[in-house]
Amino acid sequence: MKKTIIPEIRKETIYKLAQRGCREDDRSLDSFRDIGFQLNPIGTAEGSARLHLGRTDVLVGVKVQPGEPYPDKPDQGVLMTGCELKPMAHPGFESGAPSDESVEIARVVDRGIRESGMLDMQKLCIAPGEKIWNVFLDIQVINYDGNLFDSATMASILALHSATVPAARFGEGDDFPMPAGAWPVTATFVKIKDIMMADPTLMEELAADARFTVSLDDLGHIRAMQKGLKGSLTYDEVGRALDTARKLTEDIRSRLISGE
């Protein structure tokens, strides 16, 4: 992503509001923007979801095809996650090879799914050592206004839970639902000087000194963490962020499962 400079006066305004527990969009420091989503908007995908987090707009599609297993996991399916950041989503994104930002987003989403055991990989095995199902998770950013980690994660788990394995198309028996169980949800925070805030907007991300993302499973157990930007976080700041994340992800997970 091209380096975007935020005016110092804007950064100072964001910080002064945060000192009073306020934000430019009238949220509290520990709240998320409005979440809206649509299941299976892509008719040609095995599963898909489009999710809005405020003005951030993410579309995720799932494709499933048979393939060969990895030698060290002969009886397990394979998950491959990719993310595209195109200029239409934000002027700072560039066409061409995957950027460091897109690779990081894909890895954070992928890690939360894997470490939570969301997908039963053994149920994605067709013949041990010979054939398995490859699950391709494709994340497309339509509009970027901050916090792609959480929006991409939410859209991805919705798409996977709505997906079907197209066994009949490949002569491998009847179609069956994607063997998805857990609902790993991430919560992302940024630190501006000495203040932490959840679900940052684009301007808050540009003003931030440090970023912290944590993935939590249905039981509130930590499954993955990611630290970003050059600033540091204290032990107490991480602890408070984790406590807040457990509350936020529990509410978000409930909404995603219920479809509200």
N, C-alpha and C positions, 0 to 999 in steps of 0.2 A: 504494500500500500504506500502511495506517495505520502510523504510527511506533510501533515496538515498542522498549521500553526494556529493556536487559539489566542486571540488578543488577551493581553495581561489583564485588561479591565474586565473582560468577561470571566476570566478565571477567578479574579478577586471577588466578583459578584457572586459566583457559584459558592465560593468558600464562605463569604459573609452570610449568605443565606443558610448554609449548612451549620454555621455556628449557632444559629437560632433554631436549628432542627427543621429547617424548611428547604424546599427545592424550587427550581424554576417552574416545574409543572404542578406545584402545590402538594406533592407527595411528602410523606414523612421519610426519614432517612432509611428506615427498615421495611419499606413497602415496595411491591412490584407495580408496574404499569398494568393497564387493562390487558387481559389475554383473551383472544378469540381464535377459533380454529375451525377448519373444515376437513372432514375425512374423505379420502379417496377422490380428490378433484382431478386426478390423472387417470383417465380410463385405460390407458395402455400399460400401466404399472401394476405389479402384484399387490401393491399397497402404497398409499401416499397420504400426505397431510400438508395443509397450508396453515401456518400459524402467524398471527399478528401479536407482537408484544409492543404495545404502544404503536409507534409508526414503523418499527422494525418488522419486516415481512419476509418469511422464510418458507420455502417449498421443498419438501423432501419426498423422493420417490424410492420405492424398493423394487428391484428386479431380482429374480431367482432363476438360476440355470444350473444344470448338472455339471460337475467337473471332477477332477481328481483330488484326493485328500493330500494334506501335507504328510510327509513320511513319519513325522513324530506324533501325528494325530490321525491315524488311519481310519478311526471310526467317528470322526467329528466333522461337521460342516464347517464352512469358512465364511467369515464376515469381513467385508471390505468396505471401508467408509471413505468417501471423498467429498470435498467441499469446493464450490466454485464461487469466487468473488468477482463479479463482472462489473465493468464501468457503469452499466445501467443502474446498478444498485447504489453506487456512490462514486463521485468524480475521482476519489482517491484510489479506487481499484483500477488495476491495469490488466489488459488482455495478455494472454501468453501462458507461460508455464505457471504451475501452482505457486502462489506466494507463500512466504513463511506464515502469514496470518491464516491462510486457508488450510495449510497443513496442520497448524496448531489446533484450529477449531475441529477438524476431522479427528485428530488424535484424542482430544478431550472427550468428544462425543463417544467415540469408539471405546475408550477406556472405561467410561462409566457403564456402558452396556456390557462389556466383557466381564469386568470385575464384579458386577452385581449378579452375574449368572442369569441375566434376563432371558437369553436364548438357550434352549436345551440343544446344544450342538450335536449330541448323539442322536437325537430324533431327526437331524438333518443328514444322517448317513443313509445311503441307499444300499451299498455293498461295502463292508469294511475293507479298506486297503485298495479299493477299486473306484468307487464312485460315491460322491457326496453332493449336497446342494451348496452352491455358492450364493451367498446373499450379498447383493450390492446395494449399499445405502448411499444415495446421491443427494447431497445437500446443495440447494441453489438459493442464493440470497437475492431477493427481488428488490428490497429496499433496506438500507442500513441506517438505523438511528440508535445504535448502541446495543451492547449485550447480545452478541451473536452466539456466545457459548450456551446461554440458557435457552434462547429461542430455538437454536438448532437442535439442542437435546430434546426439548419438548416435542418438536415436530417429528424428530426421528423415532421416539418411542411410540408416538401416536401412529406413525406410518407402519412401524413393525407390528404393532398390536392389531392393525387393521388388515395385514397382509395375508395372502393365501399362497401356499406352495403349489405351483401349477404342475403337479405330477402327471396328470392325464395328458397334457400337451407333449410331454417327452416320453410317453409310454411307460411310466413308472407307477402305475396304479391310479388311485383316485386322488383328486386334489384334497389338501388338508390345511387347516389353519396354521399359520406360522407358530411354532412352539415357543411362544413368548409368555413369560411369567411375571417377573418383577417389573417395577416402574421406577427406574433410577432417574432422579431429578437433580439438576444442578442449581446452585445459587451462586451468583457472582457479585463480588463487592469491589469497589475501588476506594482507595485512600487518597484524599486530597489534604496535604499537609498532615494534620493530626486527626482528621475526621473520616470515618468509614461510612459508606452508603451502599445499599443494595440496588441491583438492577440499574446500572448506570445508563444514562442516555449518551449519545455520541459526544455532546459537549462536555459531559462529566468525565467520559473516558479520556478526552483530549486534555482535560485539566488535571487528570490523576497522576499521582506519583507511583502508585503500586496497584496491582490488581490481584484478586484472590478468588479462585473458583473451587467449589467443593461439590462432589457428587454423593448423594445419599440414597440408600435403598429404602424399601418399604418399612423397615424396622428402625430407620434413622441411623444405620451404620454407615460410616465413611467408606466409600469405595474408590474414590480418586480425588486428588487435589492438584491444582495447578496455580503456580505463582507467576505473575507477569509484570512487566515494566521494571524500571530500575530501582524504584524505592523499596524500602524495607518495611516489614511488619513485625510488631512485637509479639511476644508469646500471649499477652493478654488480648491484643487485638484479634489474633487468630481465634482464641477461645471464644470471645464475644461473637465473632462472625459465625463460628460453628453453632453456637446456641441459637442465633437468629436464623441460620440456614435450616436448622431442624424444624423450626416452626413454619417458615415460609414454604419449604418443600412439602411438608405434610399437607398444607392447604392446597398447594398447586396440584399435587398428585391426586387429591380427592376430586378436584375439579376436572382434571383430565380423564379420570376413570369414569366419572358420572356424565361426562360430555357437556358440562355446563360452562 
